[in-house]
């Protein structure tokens, strides 16, 4: 009997020892550990746009939240792969700490101390886990070019991995655009040398968007880059993503189509009808004719200019004046309601003319380049 009791006690002691060892083996994540430096731990991330006004959260407060660990890997804009171990709380939990529900917002803007800004789309918010790394490679004290936190979105590309995050902007609505110029892509890109881009085995001519953007007066990172296909599919991207190594394929299957090292095959906008930045929209007339209903003027088919401007989200058309500019420098100035008296038609020679109702008395504009607001 005594031997049985002794064996039972021994088994209990061994079990307790195993549990103790196992407990000790659960290493605390680096992001949960304080650096012991008061100034470092009191670094603040501002939450802007919260319902009750701006909120603040410190590094020390974020360390007390549940921590996530990930073997981070991302592709930089240079094409180089960057890998490291990161840990920290989710953005969802950080926002919950100040009483905000991440999923109630249409967009999140992440701002670095260096002024870098990236707008995260609703698609990413819904489909990816957003982590604010407080530790990298088991070091709870981040380097000066990374602290107080780094945004990590496993599965997304480098421009989304914002360093030095010190502000998160909450958007109840997608940041508004104010489109004041509508361009015809072919004429806007007329003297840009196409690049032979190889994409999943197909090599086709493509135009880099950065070269298109250089022709605009004002390109802001605070609005999404929006694309729409001829069948009505809409996709938004952060401006940071499309500003480098991002192309519009202009020949071959499904062209015009967005292509980039950042885009997996099947995630493209095929047969693109238009795209827009914060202030400029660019159209592909052949695809616009498929997206919108064509009208006839003097036996010619085309899309009403007014409907084109409505489609790309030009506001308050009737109360504005516009300049309709041709590729040869010819232009006419018209009232907003006049744009419903003219059609953009695709000519046999591949140019795009604006034909007006004869009763309007407005002159033909050959090879349309742009329609600009002149107020």
C-alpha positions, 0 to 999 in steps of 0.5 A, spaced: 500 500 500 505 504 501 509 503 495 502 504 491 502 511 495 509 512 493 508 511 486 502 515 485 506 521 489 512 520 484 507 520 478 504 527 481 510 530 482 513 528 475 506 531 472 507 537 476 514 538 473 512 537 466 507 542 467 512 547 470 517 546 464 512 546 459 510 553 462 517 556 462 518 553 455 512 558 452 517 564 451 514 571 451 513 574 445 518 580 444 513 585 442 510 584 449 516 586 453 518 593 455 524 596 453 525 599 460 525 606 457 520 610 459 520 615 453 520 609 448 514 606 451 510 612 451 511 613 444 504 615 441 500 613 435 494 618 433 488 615 431 485 620 427 477 621 425 475 617 431 467 618 432 469 622 439 475 626 436 482 624 435 485 618 440 492 616 442 495 609 444 502 608 446 507 603 445 506 600 452 498 600 452 499 596 445 504 591 448 498 589 453 494 587 447 494 580 445 500 579 440 501 576 433 507 573 431 509 572 423 514 570 419 514 576 415 515 576 407 514 582 402 516 584 395 519 591 395 518 596 389 525 594 387 523 586 386 527 584 392 524 580 397 525 582 404 524 577 410 524 578 418 520 575 424 515 580 426 510 581 432 505 585 435 497 587 436 492 587 430 490 593 428 483 591 429 485 590 437 489 597 437 482 600 434 478 596 439 482 599 445 480 606 443 473 604 442 473 603 434 470 598 430 475 597 424 470 594 420 465 600 420 470 604 416 471 604 408 478 605 408 484 606 413 490 611 412 497 609 415 502 615 416 509 614 417 513 619 421 517 621 415 510 623 411 509 617 407 502 615 407 498 609 404 491 608 404 488 601 405 482 599 401 476 595 404 478 589 400 484 588 404 481 590 410 476 584 409 481 579 407 487 580 410 490 581 417 493 587 419 498 587 424 502 593 427 509 590 429 512 592 435 518 588 435 522 585 429 527 579 429 525 578 437 528 585 439 522 589 442 526 596 441 525 598 433 530 601 429 529 609 428 527 608 421 521 603 424 519 605 430 514 606 433 511 601 429 511 598 422 504 595 419 505 588 416 500 585 411 502 578 410 500 577 402 501 584 400 506 588 397 512 592 400 508 599 399 503 597 404 508 595 409 508 602 412 514 604 417 514 609 423 507 609 423 505 614 428 498 616 425 492 612 423 486 615 419 479 612 419 475 614 413 467 613 414 467 614 406 472 613 401 476 619 400 473 624 395 475 625 388 474 632 384 475 630 377 476 636 373 480 633 367 478 627 362 483 625 358 483 620 352 489 615 354 491 614 346 492 621 345 495 622 352 500 617 352 502 619 344 509 620 345 511 615 351 515 609 348 511 603 350 515 598 354 515 590 352 512 587 359 512 580 360 507 577 364 505 570 365 508 568 359 505 574 354 509 579 352 506 586 350 506 593 349 505 597 356 505 604 358 507 605 365 502 609 369 508 613 373 509 617 366 502 618 365 501 621 372 507 626 370 502 629 365 497 631 371 498 637 375 496 634 381 496 627 384 494 626 391 496 619 395 490 621 399 485 618 394 484 611 391 486 610 384 480 607 381 479 602 375 473 600 371 472 595 366 467 595 360 463 590 364 462 594 370 467 591 374 470 596 379 477 596 383 481 601 387 488 601 389 492 605 394 496 610 390 503 608 393 502 601 389 500 604 382 506 609 382 511 605 381 512 599 376 505 599 375 503 598 367 497 599 363 497 593 357 495 596 351 495 590 346 494 583 346 489 579 350 484 583 355 487 590 353 487 595 356 489 591 362 493 593 369 499 589 370 504 589 375 509 585 379 504 586 385 498 583 381 497 576 381 494 573 374 486 573 375 486 580 379 486 584 373 481 589 371 480 587 363 478 591 358 479 597 362 474 603 360 477 608 365 481 609 371 482 616 375 486 619 380 484 624 385 483 630 380 484 626 373 480 621 369 483 617 363 478 613 358 479 608 353 473 610 348 472 603 345 471 600 352 467 606 354 462 604 348 461 597 351 460 600 358 455 606 356 449 606 351 451 609 344 447 614 341 447 617 334 448 624 331 447 625 324 448 617 322 454 617 327 454 612 333 458 614 339 457 616 347 455 622 349 460 627 352 456 628 358 455 621 360 462 620 359 463 625 365 458 622 369 461 615 369 468 618 371 464 622 377 465 629 374 461 633 379 455 638 378 456 638 370 450 642 368 453 648 373 460 648 370 463 650 363 468 646 360 474 646 354 474 640 349 481 640 346 483 636 340 490 633 339 492 638 334 490 644 339 484 646 336 479 647 342 471 649 344 469 652 350 462 649 352 457 649 358 456 643 361 449 642 358 452 642 351 456 636 353 449 632 352 449 635 345 455 631 343 458 624 342 465 621 342 465 617 336 471 612 334 473 614 327 475 609 321 483 611 322 483 610 329 482 617 332 476 620 336 472 625 334 467 629 337 461 630 333 455 635 335 448 636 334 447 641 328 443 645 332 448 646 337 452 650 333 458 648 336 464 646 331 467 639 330 473 637 335 478 632 331 482 627 335 479 629 342 485 629 347 482 632 353 475 635 356 477 640 362 473 644 367 474 651 366 469 653 371 
